[in-house]
Amino acid sequence: MLALCCASMVFTACKDANEGYNLVAGTLDGPLVSSSAPANVHEAMKRADRYHNYEIMSDLAHDVCVEAIAEVGNTSTEGYGIVVVKGDISTTFPDICNARNPLAKYDANGNTLWLTSSAVWGTGIQVDRLYQIGFGDNGIAYIVHTIDPYDIQQQLCQRLGYRIKGEEVTLYDSEREIAKATNTVADMGGFDGEQPLWIGEQMQYDLSGDVPCLLVTPGVKFTTGLVLTYDDMPTLKAPVIISDDGTVSIGDIIH
């Protein structure tokens, strides 16, 4: 569940970091519920003779493609359903969300498919899951690991720090300075005095490199605002590694 900045908000704030700067707080107040297609969509998928798909990714060199299911017969999938095809073997994942332009990339060296899927979205909000999909000897695809955005948030809440001087915000990865930003918002009463910097509403992935990279944008809470503001804040980037047992490690954060 996403805890937004509103009158009835419940936040998971992080405590102060080392002397001289503070740690960001997190808007996600717990692990997110796994996505699941509505029962009528499941039933329609069972009955349909064909799916109406659109392409997300096609790797012709390795004969792998990923498609989103838009309709089954004449029934909308309501934003659910992914089909992974390798060679002549097709695998359907009916419960993976395909809304908000998911991304996919095949890693031939590891015989692994990386897939992003929206977990929470809305005005000013985009929170994605990352799926690691493998292939059995029979070519059938299966989910190896899934990264819950809450777990990522909680790791960052122990590392991502900030210092505010006037209108300038300096960001740190532990004690290492990584970025500076200057606030230009002048009509919101200034930075919130208790907890001005938050993460959790803007967490996505870049799949263009050798390993998936997390993209996170901190939001600013002002004294008179009911929502977080992202106008002047930088998007930070860090590689993500998943071990065989599913443990997630976040590399150095950069800007």
C-alpha positions as CSV (number, residue, x, y, z in Angstrom):
1,M,0.0,0.0,0.0
2,L,1.3,3.5,-0.8
3,A,1.0,6.0,2.0
4,L,0.5,9.4,0.3
5,C,1.2,12.8,1.8
6,C,-2.3,13.7,3.0
7,A,-4.1,14.6,6.2
8,S,-4.5,10.9,7.2
9,M,-1.1,9.8,6.1
10,V,0.9,7.0,7.8
11,F,4.6,7.1,7.0
12,T,7.6,4.9,7.7
13,A,10.2,7.5,8.6
14,C,13.8,6.7,9.0
15,K,15.8,8.0,11.9
16,D,18.7,10.5,11.8
17,A,21.9,9.3,10.1
18,N,25.4,10.2,11.1
19,E,25.8,13.7,12.6
20,G,25.6,16.4,9.9
21,Y,22.9,15.0,7.7
22,N,19.6,13.1,8.0
23,L,18.1,10.1,6.2
24,V,15.2,10.2,3.8
25,A,11.8,8.7,4.9
26,G,9.7,6.1,3.0
27,T,6.1,6.5,1.7
28,L,5.5,2.8,1.4
29,D,4.3,1.5,4.7
30,G,4.7,-2.2,4.0
31,P,5.3,-4.8,1.3
32,L,3.0,-4.5,-1.7
33,V,0.4,-7.1,-2.5
34,S,1.3,-9.2,-5.5
35,S,-0.6,-8.2,-8.7
36,S,-3.5,-10.4,-9.7
37,A,-5.8,-10.3,-12.7
38,P,-9.6,-10.1,-11.9
39,A,-11.5,-13.3,-11.8
40,N,-13.4,-12.5,-15.0
41,V,-10.2,-11.9,-16.9
42,H,-8.8,-15.3,-15.7
43,E,-12.0,-17.0,-16.9
44,A,-11.9,-15.2,-20.3
45,M,-8.2,-16.3,-20.8
46,K,-9.3,-19.9,-20.2
47,R,-12.1,-19.7,-22.7
48,A,-10.4,-17.5,-25.4
49,D,-9.3,-19.0,-28.7
50,R,-6.8,-16.3,-29.2
51,Y,-5.2,-13.3,-27.5
52,H,-4.8,-9.8,-28.9
53,N,-1.3,-8.8,-28.0
54,Y,1.1,-6.0,-28.5
55,E,4.9,-6.2,-28.5
56,I,7.0,-5.0,-25.5
57,M,10.3,-6.5,-26.6
58,S,11.7,-8.5,-29.5
59,D,15.2,-10.0,-29.5
60,L,15.5,-11.5,-32.9
61,A,19.1,-12.7,-32.4
62,H,18.1,-15.0,-29.5
63,D,14.5,-15.6,-30.7
64,V,12.9,-14.2,-27.6
65,C,10.0,-11.8,-27.4
66,V,7.7,-10.4,-24.8
67,E,4.1,-9.3,-25.4
68,A,1.4,-7.7,-23.4
69,I,-2.1,-9.1,-23.6
70,A,-4.6,-6.3,-24.4
71,E,-7.7,-8.5,-25.0
72,V,-8.8,-12.1,-24.9
73,G,-11.5,-12.5,-27.4
74,N,-13.6,-9.4,-26.9
75,T,-12.7,-9.0,-23.2
76,S,-10.3,-6.5,-22.0
77,T,-7.6,-7.8,-19.7
78,E,-7.8,-4.6,-17.6
79,G,-4.1,-4.2,-17.8
80,Y,-3.0,-7.7,-16.9
81,G,-1.2,-10.5,-18.8
82,I,2.3,-11.0,-20.2
83,V,3.3,-13.6,-22.8
84,V,7.0,-14.7,-23.0
85,V,8.0,-16.5,-26.2
86,K,11.4,-18.2,-26.7
87,G,11.7,-20.1,-29.9
88,D,8.4,-21.9,-30.5
89,I,7.5,-22.1,-26.7
90,S,5.0,-19.6,-25.4
91,T,4.4,-19.0,-21.6
92,T,1.6,-16.8,-20.3
93,F,1.8,-15.0,-17.0
94,P,-1.8,-13.8,-16.5
95,D,-1.2,-11.9,-13.2
96,I,1.7,-9.7,-14.2
97,C,0.5,-6.1,-14.8
98,N,1.2,-4.8,-18.3
99,A,0.0,-1.2,-17.7
100,R,2.2,1.9,-18.0
101,N,4.6,0.6,-20.6
102,P,6.5,-2.3,-19.1
103,L,10.1,-2.9,-20.2
104,A,11.9,-6.1,-20.9
105,K,15.4,-7.2,-21.8
106,Y,16.9,-10.7,-22.5
107,D,20.4,-11.5,-21.1
108,A,21.7,-14.2,-23.2
109,N,24.7,-14.9,-21.0
110,G,22.6,-15.7,-18.0
111,N,19.6,-17.0,-20.1
112,T,17.6,-14.5,-18.0
113,L,14.7,-12.2,-19.0
114,W,14.3,-8.9,-17.0
115,L,10.9,-7.4,-16.9
116,T,9.5,-4.3,-15.2
117,S,5.8,-4.1,-14.2
118,S,3.9,-1.3,-12.6
119,A,3.0,-1.9,-8.9
120,V,1.5,1.5,-8.1
121,W,0.8,4.4,-10.4
122,G,-1.1,7.7,-10.5
123,T,-0.5,11.4,-10.7
124,G,3.1,11.9,-9.8
125,I,3.5,8.3,-8.8
126,Q,5.2,5.4,-10.6
127,V,6.4,2.4,-8.6
128,D,7.6,-0.6,-10.5
129,R,8.4,-4.2,-9.7
130,L,11.3,-6.0,-11.2
131,Y,10.9,-9.6,-12.3
132,Q,13.8,-12.0,-13.1
133,I,12.4,-14.7,-15.4
134,G,14.3,-17.9,-16.3
135,F,13.8,-20.7,-18.8
136,G,13.7,-24.4,-18.1
137,D,15.2,-27.1,-20.3
138,N,11.9,-27.4,-22.0
139,G,11.9,-23.7,-22.9
140,I,9.0,-22.8,-20.6
141,A,9.5,-19.5,-18.8
142,Y,9.2,-19.2,-15.0
143,I,9.6,-16.4,-12.4
144,V,12.9,-16.8,-10.6
145,H,12.7,-13.8,-8.3
146,T,10.6,-10.7,-7.9
147,I,11.8,-7.5,-6.2
148,D,9.2,-5.8,-4.0
149,P,9.5,-2.0,-4.1
150,Y,9.1,-1.8,-0.3
151,D,12.3,-3.9,0.2
152,I,14.2,-1.5,-2.1
153,Q,12.8,1.5,-0.3
154,Q,13.8,0.2,3.1
155,Q,17.4,-0.4,1.9
156,L,17.6,3.1,0.6
157,C,16.2,4.6,3.8
158,Q,19.4,3.3,5.5
159,R,21.7,4.9,3.0
160,L,20.2,7.9,1.2
161,G,20.9,11.0,3.2
162,Y,20.4,14.8,2.8
163,R,21.5,18.1,4.1
164,I,19.6,21.3,3.5
165,K,21.2,24.8,3.6
166,G,18.9,27.6,2.5
167,E,17.3,26.4,-0.7
168,E,20.2,23.9,-1.6
169,V,19.7,20.2,-1.0
170,T,22.8,18.0,-0.9
171,L,22.2,14.2,-1.3
172,Y,24.5,11.5,0.1
173,D,24.9,7.7,-0.4
174,S,26.0,7.0,3.2
175,E,28.8,9.6,3.6
176,R,29.5,10.0,-0.1
177,E,28.1,13.2,-1.7
178,I,26.2,12.2,-4.9
179,A,24.1,15.3,-6.0
180,K,23.0,18.8,-5.3
181,A,19.7,20.4,-6.1
182,T,18.4,23.9,-5.7
183,N,14.7,24.4,-4.7
184,T,12.8,26.9,-6.9
185,V,9.4,26.4,-5.3
186,A,8.6,29.6,-3.5
187,D,4.8,29.4,-2.7
188,M,4.6,26.3,-0.5
189,G,5.8,27.7,2.8
190,G,9.3,26.3,2.7
191,F,10.7,22.8,3.5
192,D,8.8,20.8,6.1
193,G,10.5,21.1,9.4
194,E,10.1,17.6,10.6
195,Q,10.7,15.4,7.5
196,P,11.3,17.3,4.2
197,L,12.6,14.4,1.9
198,W,10.9,11.2,1.1
199,I,11.3,8.3,-1.4
200,G,8.8,5.6,-2.5
201,E,6.6,7.3,-5.0
202,Q,9.1,7.4,-7.9
203,M,11.0,4.0,-8.3
204,Q,11.5,2.5,-11.7
205,Y,14.2,0.6,-13.6
206,D,16.6,1.1,-16.5
207,L,17.2,-2.2,-18.4
208,S,19.5,-0.7,-21.1
209,G,22.8,-1.8,-19.5
210,D,24.4,-5.1,-18.5
211,V,22.5,-5.3,-15.2
212,P,19.2,-3.7,-14.2
213,C,19.6,-0.3,-12.6
214,L,17.2,1.3,-10.1
215,L,16.0,4.8,-10.8
216,V,14.7,6.7,-7.8
217,T,13.6,10.3,-7.5
218,P,13.3,11.8,-4.0
219,G,10.2,14.0,-3.3
220,V,10.1,17.2,-1.2
221,K,7.5,17.8,1.4
222,F,6.7,21.5,2.0
223,T,4.9,22.9,5.0
224,T,1.7,23.7,3.1
225,G,1.7,20.9,0.5
226,L,-0.5,17.8,0.7
227,V,1.6,15.9,-1.9
228,L,5.3,15.5,-2.6
229,T,7.0,17.7,-5.1
230,Y,9.6,16.5,-7.6
231,D,10.2,19.7,-9.7
232,D,13.8,20.3,-8.7
233,M,15.0,16.9,-7.5
234,P,17.4,14.7,-9.5
235,T,16.8,11.1,-10.5
236,L,19.4,8.8,-8.9
237,K,20.6,5.6,-10.4
238,A,22.1,2.4,-8.9
239,P,22.8,-1.1,-10.2
240,V,20.7,-4.0,-8.7
241,I,22.0,-7.5,-8.2
242,I,19.9,-10.5,-7.1
243,S,21.8,-13.4,-5.6
244,D,20.7,-17.0,-6.1
245,D,18.8,-17.0,-2.9
246,G,16.9,-13.9,-3.8
247,T,18.9,-11.4,-1.7
248,V,18.8,-8.0,-3.4
249,S,21.9,-5.8,-3.3
250,I,21.9,-2.1,-4.4
251,G,25.2,-0.8,-5.7
252,D,26.7,2.7,-5.5
253,I,24.1,5.4,-6.0
254,I,25.0,8.0,-8.7
255,H,23.4,10.9,-10.4
